[in-house]
Amino acid sequence: MNKGYYEVGFGIENIFKISRIDFTWRLTDTTAPNVYQFIVKPSFKLSF
């Protein structure tokens, strides 16, 4: 993949004070092989 693409997304943060969920949609070049059009990415963060 040598060309650019567009994505749009949003996240929900501070779930139980330690986690975040990001939702991302790919807007262009969605027919390429091994490319997801939608992805959910959870993450965790500990701070003291």
N, C-alpha and C positions, 0 to 999 in steps of 0.2 A: 504494500500500500504506500504509494508515493504522493498521493494527493491529500488535500485537507478534507475535513468533514466537520459537520456541525452537531453539537449535542446540547440538550437543555436538561436541567435537573434542579432538584431542590432537596433539602434535607430537614429532618426533624431531629433536634438536638435536646440533650438533657433528659433523656428517658431514664427514669430511676437514678438520675444524677451521674450515670457512668457510661451511657451508650448513645449512639447516634445512628440513624438510618438515612442513607442517601438513595434517591431514586433518579435514574438517568435514562433519557430517551435519546436515541440516535436519530437524527433527522435526515441525513443524506447518506447515500451509498449503503443502503440497508440490504441490498441483494448480494453483496460480496460474500464469499464463503467464509465461514468461521467468524461471523460478525453478529453480535447480539443487538437487537433493536431496542430492548429494554433491559435494564439491570437494576437490582437492589443490592446495595452494599452496606452491610452492618459494620460498625466499628465500636470499639470500647476504649475508654480513656480513664485512667486512674490518676488523680491528683491529690496531693497532701498539703 
